[in-house]
Amino acid sequence: MTELKIGTSAPDFCLSDPERGEICLSDQRGKWVILYFYPKDNTSGCTLEALEFTSAEDEFKEKNAVILAASPDSLRSHTNFREKHNLTINLLSDTEKGVLEEYGAWQLKKMYGREYMGVVRSTFIIDPDGMIAYIWTKVKVKGHVDEVMTKLEELQG
């Protein structure tokens, strides 16, 4: 896997949302895409992030931006997550972890002296032409949605 950089073409993908079916990055051309990867449905940080993106979704739509949230959880898990927290953003299932790997969000992690593969919370802004406009890795949830909105506004001039 080559490391993705600002100004390079975003790798295309198609992943399923439990209610909206298959969603492909290439189908979003002409819009700004906020693509974020998160570790697990119904965990505290992931829930907070999803709730904050959901509450800001209309503001992103006004700026011609769509939010795509992806994790390795199953479609059933995403359905439960969406219903439990009244989420409206797209929840994409990458159980095979191919897209996570392609975007560099599936990495070796360490906790309590143990090594394991897991999701590194990451966010990408992809411009209407399908190019990577900005990247955050090892995202801290608190304040992140505001940070993304500010950067999107800056990129849009």
C-alpha positions as CSV (number, residue, x, y, z in Angstrom):
1,M,0.0,0.0,0.0
2,T,1.3,3.4,-0.9
3,E,0.8,6.1,1.6
4,L,-2.0,8.5,0.5
5,K,-1.1,12.1,0.3
6,I,-2.9,15.4,-0.2
7,G,-3.3,16.1,-3.9
8,T,-3.4,12.4,-5.0
9,S,-6.4,10.6,-6.3
10,A,-8.6,9.0,-3.6
11,P,-8.9,5.2,-4.2
12,D,-12.3,4.4,-5.4
13,F,-14.4,1.9,-3.4
14,C,-18.0,0.6,-3.1
15,L,-19.2,-0.4,0.4
16,S,-22.7,-1.2,1.7
17,D,-24.8,0.9,4.1
18,P,-27.5,-1.2,5.8
19,E,-30.4,1.0,4.6
20,R,-29.0,2.7,1.5
21,G,-27.4,-0.2,-0.2
22,E,-24.1,0.1,-2.0
23,I,-22.4,3.5,-1.9
24,C,-19.4,4.1,-4.2
25,L,-17.0,6.9,-3.9
26,S,-17.1,7.5,-7.7
27,D,-20.8,8.2,-7.4
28,Q,-20.1,11.2,-5.2
29,R,-18.2,13.1,-7.9
30,G,-19.2,16.7,-7.9
31,K,-19.6,16.7,-4.1
32,W,-17.1,17.1,-1.3
33,V,-16.7,13.9,0.6
34,I,-16.0,13.6,4.3
35,L,-14.7,10.0,4.7
36,Y,-14.0,8.9,8.2
37,F,-12.9,5.6,9.6
38,Y,-13.8,4.6,13.1
39,P,-13.0,1.5,15.2
40,K,-16.3,0.1,16.5
41,D,-20.1,0.8,16.7
42,N,-21.5,1.7,20.1
43,T,-18.2,2.5,21.8
44,S,-18.0,5.9,23.6
45,G,-15.7,7.7,21.2
46,C,-17.2,6.3,18.1
47,T,-20.7,7.1,19.3
48,L,-19.8,10.7,20.1
49,E,-18.1,11.1,16.7
50,A,-21.1,9.7,14.9
51,L,-23.6,11.9,16.9
52,E,-21.5,15.0,16.2
53,F,-21.3,14.3,12.5
54,T,-25.1,13.5,12.4
55,S,-25.9,16.8,14.2
56,A,-23.7,18.7,11.7
57,E,-24.9,16.8,8.6
58,D,-27.3,19.5,7.3
59,E,-24.5,22.1,7.6
60,F,-22.2,19.8,5.6
61,K,-24.9,19.3,3.0
62,E,-25.3,23.0,2.6
63,K,-21.6,23.0,1.7
64,N,-22.2,20.3,-1.0
65,A,-20.5,17.7,1.3
66,V,-21.6,14.1,2.0
67,I,-20.4,12.2,5.1
68,L,-19.3,8.6,4.7
69,A,-18.4,6.7,7.9
70,A,-16.7,3.3,7.6
71,S,-15.8,0.6,10.1
72,P,-15.2,-3.1,10.0
73,D,-18.5,-3.7,11.8
74,S,-21.3,-5.8,10.1
75,L,-24.4,-4.3,8.4
76,R,-26.5,-5.7,11.4
77,S,-24.2,-3.8,13.9
78,H,-24.6,-0.6,11.8
79,T,-28.4,-1.0,11.8
80,N,-28.4,-1.3,15.6
81,F,-26.0,1.6,16.0
82,R,-28.1,3.8,13.7
83,E,-31.3,3.0,15.4
84,K,-30.0,3.2,19.0
85,H,-28.6,6.7,18.4
86,N,-30.9,8.1,15.6
87,L,-27.9,8.5,13.3
88,T,-28.5,9.8,9.8
89,I,-25.0,9.7,8.3
90,N,-23.9,6.9,5.9
91,L,-22.5,3.9,7.9
92,L,-20.4,1.8,5.6
93,S,-19.4,-1.8,6.4
94,D,-15.9,-2.9,5.5
95,T,-15.8,-6.3,7.1
96,E,-13.0,-7.5,4.7
97,K,-11.0,-4.4,5.8
98,G,-9.9,-3.8,2.2
99,V,-10.8,-0.1,2.1
100,L,-9.5,0.5,5.6
101,E,-6.2,-1.0,4.4
102,E,-6.1,1.0,1.2
103,Y,-6.6,4.3,3.2
104,G,-4.0,3.3,5.8
105,A,-6.6,3.1,8.6
106,W,-6.0,-0.6,9.4
107,Q,-2.7,-0.8,11.3
108,L,-0.8,-2.5,14.0
109,K,-1.7,-1.1,17.3
110,K,-0.3,-1.6,20.8
111,M,-2.2,-1.5,24.1
112,Y,-1.0,-2.8,27.5
113,G,2.0,-4.4,25.9
114,R,-0.2,-6.4,23.4
115,E,0.0,-5.9,19.6
116,Y,-3.0,-6.3,17.4
117,M,-4.4,-5.1,14.1
118,G,-7.1,-2.4,14.4
119,V,-8.6,0.8,13.1
120,V,-6.7,4.0,13.5
121,R,-9.4,6.8,13.6
122,S,-8.8,8.8,10.4
123,T,-10.6,11.4,8.3
124,F,-10.2,12.4,4.7
125,I,-11.7,15.3,2.8
126,I,-12.0,14.4,-0.8
127,D,-12.7,17.2,-3.3
128,P,-15.4,17.1,-6.0
129,D,-12.9,15.8,-8.6
130,G,-12.0,12.8,-6.4
131,M,-8.7,14.1,-5.1
132,I,-7.6,14.0,-1.5
133,A,-7.8,17.5,-0.1
134,Y,-6.9,16.9,3.5
135,I,-6.0,14.1,5.9
136,W,-6.2,13.6,9.7
137,T,-4.8,10.5,11.3
138,K,-5.0,9.4,14.9
139,V,-8.0,11.7,15.3
140,K,-9.1,12.9,18.8
141,V,-12.9,12.9,18.7
142,K,-13.5,16.0,20.9
143,G,-13.8,19.1,18.6
144,H,-13.0,17.1,15.4
145,V,-16.2,17.7,13.6
146,D,-15.7,21.5,14.0
147,E,-12.2,21.1,12.8
148,V,-13.4,19.3,9.7
149,M,-16.0,22.0,9.0
150,T,-13.4,24.7,9.4
151,K,-11.0,23.0,7.0
152,L,-13.8,22.3,4.5
153,E,-14.7,26.0,4.5
154,E,-11.1,26.9,4.0
155,L,-10.6,24.5,1.1
156,Q,-13.8,25.8,-0.5
157,G,-12.3,29.3,-0.3
